[in-house]
Amino acid sequence: MSGPRGWQLMTYLVLRRALEPLMHLILQRRLSAGKEDPARVYEKLGRTTQVRPNGTVVWLHAVGLGEVLALRPLIKLMQESSPELSFVVTSTARSSANVMAKNLPARCVHQFLPLDGPTFVSNFLNHWRPNLAIWSEQDLWPGAIHDCAARGIPLAHVNARMNDESHRRKARFSGLYRDTFACFSLVAAQDSQTADNLREMGVKAPVVTGSLKPAAAPLAVDTVALERFTEALADRRIWVAASTHLADENVAFAAQKILAADDPSWLLVVAPRFPERRAEVASALQRAGLTHATRSQNEHPNTTQDVWLADSFGELGLWYRLGKSAFIGGSFAGLGGHNPWEAICLSCPVFHGPDIQNFAADYAELDRLSLSHQVQDDPSNAEDLAREVQCASVIKDQARTAVKKARENLKPLVNTLTDLIKATP
């Protein structure tokens, strides 16, 4: 059964139908501008060439690469609990589709989320006929959620995150979100702040299950590349700056200059959050007086180069395995930080700046376990980071214990989700 329909939801449902032709036009323009994958753009209209597997299908949605990858432990545990399950995982980000396909577990297919027009969503639901729909984090589309509820498809919202700023933005459309949340049989929040804000939005009984990200599964790696680079860089001391923005890079590059001055064998692998920034990053390296090789040009660092510019998608699993420690970006740029658990899962201790509100609870736990260190936002930050990189040690046992505990904590959520499927008529 569908949830209640206040005027804001009713207005949204009317507008989404009226705006379908415009959605189609915008999609065509994006395709012409090279912003969509021509081989898969039809998926955003709800069409697919993939065959629906027999039996029970669970649909999971998350907006982008990091959010989708965080779902993997949940999928794996659900498969262990109910081996007959198959999964269709949707996202919206074009650039990360290939990475997702390589990293998803067995019996999972990736599709792009259809645009939130009734015809497009109907095409998708008619084909996949999901027995459960799971929405993760913050990417909620009221039309698609309402359409699932109207068909009697059980709905769950997991890994929900809503800080006070997000709550203030959504409060302007409180009626729309209240009716949307009412469609969910389960709303599971990452933290108590999110749960409180969800209650303010009308969610009656949100449960706090923590973040999915600490249960991280190891990122995939090209084993041939790993073996080749491990051998070629055997004489280098490697550290990683991952998911970086300009403010992060300024600190990391200054730290690398300090490290290289003390020992030229230090090599920094910098993996920008957006690889298309390669020209900007290369210019910053030149200004910093650092020499570099560029991954996208098939350049490998020689014995004297300071930095390897890893301007490629889907290779963090390679860099974290090569490096001995990792500086996680987004923490000096006012962006709230990025996910540290993928590095921790591969035994890399992590460093970060002060802007970590998106992962405050995660870093508090990592700090408690001595698996992370905050670099202060002051003129001595580069010296602090360089010192921590030099002193970093292997953390395999601590990391393994932390990830194992997080996976154990997921089991009650998995049981609840499985029960929702079993409750389906």
VOMITI-607837 format. One line per field, with one value per residue (C-alpha): residue in one letter; chain; x negated, z, y. Coordinates in nm, 3 decimals, always signed. Each point is the difference from the previous one (the first is absolute). Example, Ala and Ser with C-alpha at 12.3 -4.5 7.8 and 13.67 -1.06 7.14 Angstrom:
res <- c(a s)
chain <- c(A A)
c1 <- c(-1.230 -0.137)
c3 <- c(+0.780 -0.066)
c2 <- c(-0.450 +0.344)
***
This chain:
res <- c(m s g p r g w q l m t y l v l r r a l e p l m h l i l q r r l s a g k e d p a r v y e k l g r t t q v r p n g t v v w l h a v g l g e v l a l r p l i k l m q e s s p e l s f v v t s t a r s s a n v m a k n l p a r c v h q f l p l d g p t f v s n f l n h w r p n l a i w s e q d l w p g a i h d c a a r g i p l a h v n a r m n d e s h r r k a r f s g l y r d t f a c f s l v a a q d s q t a d n l r e m g v k a p v v t g s l k p a a a p l a v d t v a l e r f t e a l a d r r i w v a a s t h l a d e n v a f a a q k i l a a d d p s w l l v v a p r f p e r r a e v a s a l q r a g l t h a t r s q n e h p n t t q d v w l a d s f g e l g l w y r l g k s a f i g g s f a g l g g h n p w e a i c l s c p v f h g p d i q n f a a d y a e l d r l s l s h q v q d d p s n a e d l a r e v q c a s v i k d q a r t a v k k a r e n l k p l v n t l t d l i k a t p)
chain <- c(A A A A A A A A A A A A A A A A A A A A A A A A A A A A A A A A A A A A A A A A A A A A A A A A A A A A A A A A A A A A A A A A A A A A A A A A A A A A A A A A A A A A A A A A A A A A A A A A A A A A A A A A A A A A A A A A A A A A A A A A A A A A A A A A A A A A A A A A A A A A A A A A A A A A A A A A A A A A A A A A A A A A A A A A A A A A A A A A A A A A A A A A A A A A A A A A A A A A A A A A A A A A A A A A A A A A A A A A A A A A A A A A A A A A A A A A A A A A A A A A A A A A A A A A A A A A A A A A A A A A A A A A A A A A A A A A A A A A A A A A A A A A A A A A A A A A A A A A A A A A A A A A A A A A A A A A A A A A A A A A A A A A A A A A A A A A A A A A A A A A A A A A A A A A A A A A A A A A A A A A A A A A A A A A A A A A A A A A A A A A A A A A A A A A A A A A A A A A A A A A A A A A A A A A A A A A A A A A A A A A A A A A A)
c1 <- c(+0.000 -0.117 -0.067 +0.213 +0.023 -0.028 +0.011 -0.377 -0.022 +0.309 -0.155 -0.326 +0.183 +0.194 -0.311 -0.212 +0.255 +0.028 -0.379 -0.077 -0.050 -0.243 -0.191 -0.037 -0.122 -0.255 -0.128 -0.047 -0.189 -0.225 -0.066 -0.092 -0.234 -0.180 +0.132 +0.182 -0.117 +0.151 -0.013 +0.208 +0.199 +0.322 -0.031 +0.096 +0.328 +0.052 -0.096 -0.263 -0.155 -0.071 +0.216 +0.180 -0.121 +0.255 +0.111 -0.032 -0.159 -0.108 -0.045 -0.252 -0.064 -0.283 -0.105 -0.366 -0.305 -0.083 +0.359 +0.045 -0.325 +0.115 +0.293 -0.221 -0.028 +0.378 +0.051 -0.248 +0.163 +0.346 -0.129 -0.144 +0.333 +0.209 -0.212 +0.289 -0.003 -0.106 -0.066 +0.035 -0.200 +0.071 -0.193 -0.002 -0.372 -0.119 -0.372 +0.002 +0.213 -0.292 -0.156 +0.327 +0.029 -0.349 +0.062 +0.354 +0.047 +0.131 +0.366 +0.004 +0.056 -0.043 +0.248 +0.042 +0.292 +0.288 +0.104 +0.286 +0.272 +0.287 -0.055 -0.373 +0.045 +0.281 -0.226 -0.260 +0.241 +0.184 -0.326 -0.178 +0.309 -0.201 +0.112 -0.164 -0.129 -0.284 -0.097 -0.331 -0.130 +0.153 +0.106 +0.379 +0.235 +0.360 +0.159 -0.186 +0.052 +0.372 +0.027 -0.164 +0.237 +0.302 -0.101 -0.041 -0.379 -0.151 -0.233 -0.295 -0.220 -0.344 -0.317 +0.214 -0.196 +0.154 -0.203 +0.153 -0.075 +0.161 +0.298 +0.045 -0.003 +0.251 +0.228 +0.128 +0.157 +0.088 +0.332 -0.164 -0.262 +0.250 +0.213 -0.307 -0.141 +0.344 -0.044 -0.292 +0.044 -0.347 -0.208 -0.351 -0.216 -0.377 +0.003 +0.220 -0.011 +0.145 +0.263 +0.106 +0.025 +0.197 +0.249 +0.039 +0.083 +0.274 -0.178 +0.167 -0.259 -0.343 -0.257 -0.370 -0.210 -0.318 -0.170 -0.044 -0.343 -0.199 +0.096 -0.195 -0.088 -0.345 +0.000 -0.072 -0.347 -0.168 -0.233 -0.232 -0.042 -0.049 -0.275 -0.171 +0.003 -0.096 -0.312 -0.076 +0.044 -0.167 -0.257 +0.258 +0.178 +0.358 +0.283 +0.336 +0.210 +0.347 +0.318 -0.177 +0.107 -0.227 -0.014 -0.097 -0.262 -0.166 -0.064 -0.098 -0.244 -0.168 -0.033 -0.150 -0.264 -0.100 -0.011 -0.198 -0.252 -0.069 +0.013 +0.041 +0.146 +0.336 +0.267 +0.342 +0.288 +0.267 +0.345 +0.224 +0.368 +0.071 -0.263 +0.103 -0.183 -0.330 -0.118 +0.072 -0.178 -0.299 -0.027 +0.011 -0.279 -0.211 +0.056 -0.099 -0.325 +0.089 -0.068 +0.264 +0.113 +0.360 +0.193 +0.241 -0.299 -0.140 -0.294 -0.170 -0.202 -0.373 -0.236 -0.012 +0.357 +0.193 +0.363 +0.211 +0.315 +0.261 +0.258 +0.197 +0.328 +0.030 -0.361 +0.010 -0.021 -0.338 -0.132 +0.104 -0.174 -0.319 -0.002 -0.085 +0.235 +0.270 +0.104 +0.376 +0.114 +0.301 -0.115 -0.167 +0.250 +0.306 +0.169 +0.039 -0.261 +0.010 +0.016 -0.304 +0.114 -0.109 -0.359 +0.038 +0.138 -0.327 -0.211 -0.090 +0.004 +0.167 -0.055 +0.251 +0.060 +0.257 +0.301 +0.143 +0.363 +0.122 -0.206 -0.028 +0.110 -0.222 -0.310 +0.077 -0.006 -0.316 -0.172 +0.095 -0.161 -0.311 +0.077 +0.028 -0.154 +0.138 -0.234 +0.066 +0.108 -0.292 -0.331 -0.169 +0.243 -0.246 -0.267 +0.259 +0.113 -0.357 -0.087 +0.304 -0.076 -0.356 +0.121 +0.291 -0.008 +0.190 +0.344 +0.122 +0.121 +0.176 +0.158 +0.118 +0.159 +0.178 +0.146 +0.103 +0.185 +0.180 +0.112 +0.132 +0.198 +0.172 +0.163 +0.312 +0.065 -0.041 +0.249 +0.254 -0.041 +0.034 +0.319 +0.143 -0.053 +0.156 +0.300 +0.068 +0.322)
c3 <- c(+0.000 -0.066 +0.273 +0.071 -0.259 +0.121 -0.238 -0.048 -0.109 -0.220 -0.167 -0.056 -0.156 -0.236 -0.100 -0.063 -0.254 -0.168 -0.014 -0.154 -0.351 +0.144 +0.185 -0.328 -0.176 +0.271 -0.018 -0.376 +0.043 +0.262 -0.238 -0.280 +0.239 +0.089 +0.356 -0.037 -0.106 -0.347 +0.050 +0.319 -0.013 -0.057 +0.356 +0.122 -0.184 +0.196 -0.286 +0.011 -0.196 +0.322 +0.067 +0.334 +0.195 +0.118 +0.360 +0.254 -0.106 +0.239 -0.140 +0.174 -0.091 +0.094 -0.178 -0.089 +0.019 +0.369 +0.109 -0.220 +0.117 +0.360 -0.079 -0.081 +0.354 +0.037 -0.329 +0.095 +0.337 -0.159 -0.251 +0.282 +0.182 -0.312 -0.280 -0.246 -0.012 -0.305 +0.000 -0.236 +0.118 -0.141 +0.011 -0.187 -0.060 -0.349 +0.070 +0.261 -0.175 -0.113 +0.347 +0.154 -0.239 +0.098 +0.373 +0.044 +0.140 -0.202 -0.106 -0.019 -0.305 -0.022 -0.171 -0.012 +0.200 -0.230 -0.005 +0.241 -0.264 +0.042 -0.338 +0.060 +0.351 -0.121 -0.272 +0.263 +0.250 -0.267 -0.110 +0.331 +0.220 +0.322 +0.313 +0.219 -0.073 +0.216 -0.021 +0.153 +0.149 -0.134 -0.360 +0.023 -0.296 +0.119 -0.326 -0.023 +0.371 -0.027 -0.305 +0.190 +0.294 -0.234 -0.137 +0.348 -0.029 +0.352 +0.047 +0.233 +0.045 +0.131 +0.086 +0.026 +0.063 +0.075 +0.181 +0.128 -0.319 -0.215 +0.234 -0.039 -0.381 -0.002 +0.255 -0.274 -0.157 +0.322 -0.133 -0.301 +0.212 +0.270 -0.257 -0.165 +0.326 +0.085 -0.288 +0.173 +0.224 +0.146 +0.037 +0.134 +0.092 +0.018 +0.326 +0.268 -0.156 -0.322 +0.195 +0.184 -0.326 -0.161 +0.287 -0.065 -0.361 +0.114 +0.018 +0.291 +0.105 -0.164 +0.125 +0.041 -0.164 -0.071 -0.334 -0.252 -0.101 +0.295 -0.126 -0.318 -0.235 -0.163 -0.323 -0.314 -0.149 -0.326 +0.136 -0.301 +0.051 +0.374 -0.053 -0.266 +0.200 +0.326 -0.170 -0.192 +0.308 +0.251 +0.084 +0.055 +0.325 -0.115 +0.160 -0.149 -0.007 -0.100 -0.115 +0.018 -0.079 -0.045 +0.370 +0.089 -0.273 +0.124 +0.336 -0.151 -0.250 +0.272 +0.212 -0.294 -0.046 +0.364 -0.033 -0.326 +0.140 +0.283 -0.213 -0.383 -0.002 +0.121 -0.273 +0.032 -0.201 -0.030 -0.116 -0.050 +0.083 -0.356 -0.245 -0.260 +0.218 -0.119 -0.166 +0.314 +0.219 -0.236 +0.016 +0.380 +0.001 -0.224 +0.228 +0.298 -0.172 -0.013 -0.296 -0.099 -0.232 -0.125 +0.014 -0.285 -0.232 +0.099 +0.169 +0.288 +0.257 -0.038 +0.295 +0.048 -0.060 +0.304 -0.090 -0.202 -0.119 +0.011 -0.224 -0.057 +0.115 +0.210 +0.106 +0.368 +0.077 -0.177 +0.167 +0.351 -0.044 -0.120 +0.266 +0.367 +0.109 -0.149 +0.034 -0.066 -0.184 +0.030 +0.352 -0.073 -0.261 +0.219 -0.157 +0.309 -0.089 -0.198 +0.094 +0.197 +0.032 -0.344 +0.099 +0.349 -0.148 -0.194 +0.311 -0.080 +0.304 -0.099 +0.054 -0.050 +0.048 +0.231 -0.238 +0.066 +0.098 -0.252 +0.180 +0.352 +0.173 -0.226 +0.071 +0.372 +0.000 -0.215 +0.226 +0.303 -0.166 -0.101 -0.366 -0.101 +0.078 -0.052 -0.162 +0.146 -0.217 +0.074 -0.167 +0.144 -0.164 -0.267 +0.262 +0.209 -0.298 -0.106 +0.353 +0.018 -0.340 +0.110 +0.320 -0.148 +0.072 -0.126 +0.163 -0.133 +0.329 +0.118 -0.340 -0.031 +0.345 -0.071 -0.331 +0.144 +0.285 -0.247 -0.209 +0.309 +0.084 -0.340 +0.068 +0.182 -0.292 -0.246 +0.196 -0.005 -0.375 -0.066 +0.205 -0.217 -0.305 +0.173 +0.091 -0.368 -0.114)
c2 <- c(+0.000 +0.352 +0.250 +0.310 +0.274 +0.357 +0.294 +0.017 -0.364 +0.035 +0.305 -0.191 -0.296 +0.227 +0.195 -0.310 -0.123 +0.338 +0.040 -0.340 +0.145 +0.257 -0.275 -0.185 +0.315 +0.079 -0.358 +0.032 +0.326 -0.155 -0.288 +0.242 +0.183 -0.324 -0.005 -0.331 -0.345 -0.058 -0.377 +0.018 +0.322 -0.195 -0.129 +0.347 -0.053 -0.321 -0.231 -0.272 -0.285 -0.191 -0.305 -0.010 -0.304 -0.253 +0.014 +0.279 +0.329 +0.276 +0.351 +0.227 +0.363 +0.236 +0.316 -0.060 -0.220 +0.034 -0.047 -0.307 -0.157 +0.046 -0.232 -0.299 -0.143 +0.029 -0.183 -0.271 -0.064 -0.008 -0.256 -0.212 +0.017 -0.066 -0.154 +0.016 +0.381 +0.197 +0.373 +0.294 +0.302 +0.344 +0.326 +0.330 +0.072 -0.093 +0.014 -0.274 -0.261 -0.217 +0.012 -0.114 -0.292 -0.123 +0.032 -0.131 -0.352 -0.292 -0.005 +0.381 +0.217 +0.375 +0.231 +0.375 +0.132 +0.097 +0.362 +0.065 +0.014 -0.248 -0.168 -0.046 -0.139 -0.225 -0.143 -0.081 -0.155 -0.200 -0.159 -0.065 -0.063 +0.048 -0.181 +0.266 +0.352 +0.135 +0.368 +0.109 +0.325 +0.324 -0.063 -0.040 +0.047 +0.041 -0.114 -0.329 -0.065 +0.072 -0.228 -0.286 +0.047 +0.011 -0.341 -0.146 -0.030 +0.017 +0.298 +0.054 +0.307 -0.099 +0.190 +0.313 +0.319 +0.341 +0.264 +0.322 +0.192 -0.269 -0.001 +0.375 -0.031 -0.282 +0.169 +0.231 -0.308 -0.175 -0.124 -0.164 -0.172 -0.100 -0.180 -0.151 -0.136 -0.140 -0.247 -0.173 -0.302 +0.061 +0.315 -0.071 +0.301 +0.025 +0.198 +0.150 +0.349 -0.140 -0.193 +0.318 +0.195 -0.282 +0.010 +0.372 -0.092 -0.235 -0.336 -0.178 -0.255 +0.040 -0.248 +0.081 -0.272 +0.195 +0.052 -0.280 +0.127 -0.148 -0.347 +0.074 -0.284 +0.022 +0.198 -0.199 +0.009 -0.096 -0.267 +0.022 +0.377 -0.048 -0.256 +0.212 +0.323 -0.171 -0.127 +0.321 +0.221 -0.229 +0.268 +0.275 +0.091 +0.058 +0.193 +0.096 +0.316 -0.119 +0.176 +0.334 +0.355 +0.302 +0.091 -0.358 -0.010 +0.316 -0.168 -0.337 +0.153 +0.207 -0.314 -0.192 +0.271 -0.044 -0.378 +0.002 +0.245 -0.242 -0.316 +0.014 -0.351 +0.135 -0.011 +0.159 -0.151 +0.270 -0.114 +0.307 -0.037 +0.111 -0.132 +0.257 +0.255 -0.149 +0.322 +0.205 -0.255 -0.012 +0.381 -0.011 -0.259 +0.220 +0.300 -0.213 -0.098 -0.370 -0.225 -0.252 -0.278 -0.023 -0.327 +0.083 +0.048 -0.340 +0.171 -0.180 +0.195 -0.031 -0.020 +0.377 +0.114 +0.118 -0.068 -0.241 +0.180 -0.279 +0.167 -0.319 -0.151 -0.311 -0.053 +0.095 -0.372 +0.000 +0.314 -0.101 -0.336 +0.169 +0.271 -0.022 +0.279 +0.223 +0.363 +0.020 +0.311 +0.226 +0.081 +0.335 +0.118 +0.053 -0.303 -0.214 -0.261 -0.323 -0.368 -0.128 -0.361 -0.121 +0.082 -0.146 -0.322 -0.035 +0.067 +0.362 +0.231 +0.326 +0.373 +0.277 +0.370 +0.164 +0.002 -0.346 +0.061 -0.260 -0.266 +0.140 -0.321 -0.211 +0.206 +0.008 -0.381 -0.012 +0.252 -0.211 -0.302 +0.203 -0.066 +0.367 +0.337 +0.349 +0.250 +0.342 +0.290 +0.231 +0.095 -0.309 -0.244 -0.117 -0.073 -0.185 -0.210 -0.079 -0.109 -0.230 -0.154 -0.075 -0.167 -0.196 -0.374 -0.302 -0.033 -0.334 -0.145 +0.316 +0.059 -0.358 +0.017 +0.330 -0.116 -0.338 +0.173 +0.228 -0.297 -0.176 +0.313 -0.020 -0.335 +0.132 +0.238 -0.287 -0.209 +0.284 +0.052 -0.371 -0.008 +0.278 -0.221 -0.299 +0.212 +0.070 -0.171)
***
